[in-house]
Amino acid sequence: MVYLFFPSLFFIFVIGVLGLIINKRNILISILCIELILLSSNIGFIFCSILFDDIWGQIISLYVLTIAAAESAVGLSILLIFFQDKRTIFFEQFIRLRG
């Protein structure tokens, strides 16, 4: 039964990777694609944990969820500050930034 979900996980992962490759302009879409990739890996860890009757997949999934939440919060806060300053969220403006 669990084997039926692995092709759908691969499909979600491929959508995330293709979104990162194809998207050249919008930063918000890139953050969402990274979240899709992390979501598919989490579901894969949980399914493998259920399949092998082991708790470690669920523990690793919790760690990945924590990292994804922190990445999303930091990325969106940087995006919000940048949008308030430049009034755009496109990659071209980020390339012109200097430290």
Backbone bond lengths (Angstrom), bond angles and torsions (degrees), N, CA, C in turn:
res aa  C-N    CA-C-N  psi(-1)  N-CA   C-N-CA  omega(-1)  CA-C   N-CA-C  phi
1 M - - - 1.449 - - 1.527 111.67 -
2 V 1.332 115.74 -41.10 1.461 120.13 -177.95 1.524 110.79 -68.68
3 Y 1.330 117.50 -28.26 1.457 121.01 -178.23 1.535 112.39 -63.17
4 L 1.315 117.16 -22.42 1.460 119.98 -178.51 1.521 112.40 -69.10
5 F 1.324 117.74 -21.31 1.454 120.79 -176.00 1.518 113.44 -86.33
6 F 1.326 119.28 -17.52 1.458 120.86 -176.13 1.525 113.99 -65.36
7 P 1.349 120.92 -38.59 1.468 118.17 175.07 1.521 112.83 -64.46
8 S 1.325 118.04 -34.84 1.460 119.84 177.91 1.521 110.76 -69.00
9 L 1.327 118.19 -34.75 1.468 120.89 175.77 1.523 110.88 -64.72
10 F 1.320 116.31 -41.10 1.450 119.95 177.46 1.525 110.57 -63.61
11 F 1.323 116.88 -37.87 1.460 121.84 179.30 1.535 110.48 -65.21
12 I 1.326 117.63 -43.05 1.468 120.88 177.52 1.527 110.27 -64.27
13 F 1.333 117.43 -41.19 1.462 121.32 178.88 1.524 110.92 -63.15
14 V 1.324 117.15 -43.10 1.469 121.29 -179.80 1.523 110.74 -66.08
15 I 1.334 118.17 -37.75 1.464 120.42 176.32 1.520 110.43 -61.17
16 G 1.330 117.38 -42.09 1.459 120.95 178.26 1.512 113.02 -64.17
17 V 1.325 116.43 -43.93 1.473 120.08 -179.84 1.525 110.84 -67.88
18 L 1.322 117.18 -43.37 1.466 119.64 178.17 1.527 111.39 -64.44
19 G 1.316 116.81 -35.53 1.452 119.66 176.24 1.518 112.02 -63.36
20 L 1.326 116.90 -38.06 1.466 119.97 176.89 1.522 111.60 -68.78
21 I 1.330 116.55 -38.25 1.468 120.01 -177.65 1.526 110.93 -73.85
22 I 1.324 116.76 -45.00 1.464 120.40 -175.21 1.517 112.22 -74.85
23 N 1.330 117.02 -37.03 1.455 120.51 -176.29 1.526 110.31 -73.02
24 K 1.293 116.36 119.71 1.458 120.88 -179.94 1.515 112.59 -115.14
25 R 1.337 117.88 -6.61 1.449 119.09 -171.13 1.516 114.76 -120.70
26 N 1.298 118.53 -48.34 1.453 120.94 -168.41 1.523 111.32 -92.66
27 I 1.317 116.32 125.11 1.455 121.33 -177.48 1.524 110.73 -76.02
28 L 1.298 117.46 -34.64 1.456 120.88 -179.21 1.532 111.17 -63.55
29 I 1.308 117.29 -39.41 1.467 121.22 176.44 1.530 110.36 -64.71
30 S 1.327 117.61 -37.46 1.465 120.70 177.99 1.519 111.21 -64.29
31 I 1.325 117.43 -41.45 1.463 120.47 177.63 1.527 110.25 -63.84
32 L 1.317 117.52 -40.61 1.464 120.53 178.03 1.527 111.86 -65.48
33 C 1.333 117.54 -35.99 1.468 120.46 177.90 1.523 111.23 -67.55
34 I 1.322 117.02 -38.16 1.467 120.00 175.55 1.521 110.37 -63.83
35 E 1.314 116.89 -38.81 1.468 120.42 176.98 1.531 111.29 -64.79
36 L 1.333 118.08 -36.69 1.469 120.28 176.02 1.522 111.43 -63.62
37 I 1.315 117.03 -40.98 1.456 120.62 178.88 1.529 110.58 -63.42
38 L 1.322 116.85 -44.95 1.462 120.15 179.19 1.529 111.45 -66.99
39 L 1.329 117.37 -35.33 1.462 120.68 177.90 1.532 111.32 -64.67
40 S 1.313 116.98 -42.93 1.467 118.77 179.98 1.528 111.29 -66.58
41 S 1.331 117.46 -36.81 1.467 118.55 177.31 1.529 110.82 -68.13
42 N 1.330 117.32 -37.19 1.466 120.35 177.21 1.516 112.04 -62.35
43 I 1.305 116.32 -46.35 1.465 119.19 -179.83 1.529 110.39 -65.01
44 G 1.323 116.50 -36.01 1.463 119.75 175.73 1.525 112.40 -63.61
45 F 1.340 116.68 -41.89 1.464 119.88 176.35 1.526 111.23 -61.77
46 I 1.323 116.92 -42.27 1.466 120.15 -178.88 1.529 110.86 -67.70
47 F 1.321 117.95 -41.83 1.467 119.85 178.65 1.524 111.35 -65.32
48 C 1.324 117.30 -39.57 1.465 119.04 177.55 1.526 110.84 -67.43
49 S 1.315 116.86 -34.12 1.447 120.55 176.24 1.528 111.27 -63.57
50 I 1.320 115.79 -41.37 1.465 119.59 177.65 1.526 110.48 -69.59
51 L 1.322 116.68 -40.40 1.467 121.07 -177.02 1.523 111.56 -65.17
52 F 1.340 117.36 -42.80 1.467 120.98 -177.01 1.524 112.72 -94.48
53 D 1.329 117.62 3.10 1.453 123.68 179.54 1.538 111.11 53.06
54 D 1.340 113.44 54.05 1.459 120.91 -177.69 1.527 108.25 -134.85
55 I 1.310 116.67 147.34 1.459 121.05 -176.18 1.531 112.51 -87.89
56 W 1.320 118.75 -15.15 1.468 121.33 -172.42 1.515 113.25 -65.83
57 G 1.295 118.51 -30.92 1.460 120.80 176.43 1.516 111.95 -64.08
58 Q 1.316 116.26 -37.50 1.462 119.86 178.70 1.520 111.45 -73.08
59 I 1.315 117.48 -34.68 1.469 120.88 177.21 1.524 110.13 -66.71
60 I 1.313 117.55 -44.78 1.466 120.96 178.05 1.522 109.83 -63.93
61 S 1.316 116.99 -36.70 1.458 120.39 177.93 1.524 111.62 -62.36
62 L 1.317 117.63 -38.77 1.466 120.53 176.11 1.521 111.83 -64.44
63 Y 1.321 117.41 -39.15 1.469 120.66 176.41 1.529 111.12 -63.93
64 V 1.322 116.18 -43.16 1.464 119.62 179.85 1.528 110.50 -65.70
65 L 1.325 117.83 -38.18 1.461 120.68 176.19 1.523 111.75 -62.42
66 T 1.328 116.50 -39.56 1.463 120.42 177.89 1.513 111.29 -64.28
67 I 1.318 117.07 -44.13 1.462 121.11 178.76 1.523 110.57 -65.81
68 A 1.323 117.68 -39.47 1.473 121.01 178.91 1.521 111.29 -64.86
69 A 1.322 116.98 -39.57 1.460 119.46 178.91 1.523 110.98 -66.65
70 A 1.321 116.83 -41.27 1.466 119.78 178.59 1.524 111.02 -66.41
71 E 1.321 117.16 -41.13 1.470 120.89 178.53 1.520 111.19 -63.46
72 S 1.302 115.87 -41.16 1.459 120.02 -179.68 1.525 110.96 -67.67
73 A 1.316 117.74 -42.05 1.460 120.67 -179.23 1.527 111.43 -65.76
74 V 1.320 117.15 -44.36 1.468 120.17 179.40 1.526 110.67 -67.52
75 G 1.322 117.28 -43.48 1.466 120.52 -179.71 1.515 112.47 -63.16
76 L 1.313 116.51 -43.70 1.455 119.30 -179.57 1.529 112.37 -70.53
77 S 1.323 117.62 -32.53 1.466 118.71 176.79 1.528 111.20 -69.19
78 I 1.321 117.49 -40.08 1.466 120.58 175.21 1.523 110.08 -63.15
79 L 1.323 116.05 -41.57 1.464 120.35 178.69 1.527 111.63 -63.73
80 L 1.317 117.44 -39.73 1.457 121.05 179.58 1.526 111.59 -65.80
81 I 1.327 116.80 -43.30 1.471 120.24 178.19 1.522 110.55 -65.14
82 F 1.333 116.64 -40.92 1.465 119.71 178.99 1.529 111.04 -65.35
83 F 1.338 116.93 -40.00 1.456 119.86 -179.95 1.526 111.40 -66.46
84 Q 1.323 117.36 -37.40 1.458 119.68 178.19 1.522 111.12 -65.59
85 D 1.324 116.61 -30.39 1.456 120.35 -179.01 1.524 112.44 -83.64
86 K 1.326 118.43 -46.87 1.470 122.54 -171.78 1.521 115.03 -104.72
87 R 1.329 118.70 -13.86 1.461 123.92 -178.44 1.532 113.19 62.43
88 T 1.313 116.96 30.49 1.458 121.55 175.02 1.526 108.71 -153.68
89 I 1.343 117.04 157.34 1.463 120.84 177.38 1.530 110.95 -125.67
90 F 1.309 117.37 32.38 1.458 120.70 -178.56 1.517 111.14 -94.72
91 F 1.332 115.90 153.82 1.449 121.94 -176.95 1.526 113.23 -64.91
92 E 1.326 117.54 -29.45 1.466 119.64 -176.70 1.524 111.19 -59.93
93 Q 1.321 116.73 -35.76 1.457 119.73 179.61 1.517 111.73 -72.48
94 F 1.336 118.08 -31.88 1.459 120.78 178.53 1.528 110.94 -68.66
95 I 1.317 117.34 -33.73 1.454 120.76 -178.47 1.535 110.03 -66.53
96 R 1.302 117.04 -31.85 1.467 121.05 -178.38 1.519 113.52 -80.25
97 L 1.331 118.74 -6.34 1.464 120.74 -179.32 1.519 110.99 -69.94
98 R 1.290 115.21 145.80 1.458 121.12 176.56 1.528 107.85 -127.27
99 G 1.331 116.01 142.96 1.447 121.15 -176.00 1.443 116.02 -81.41
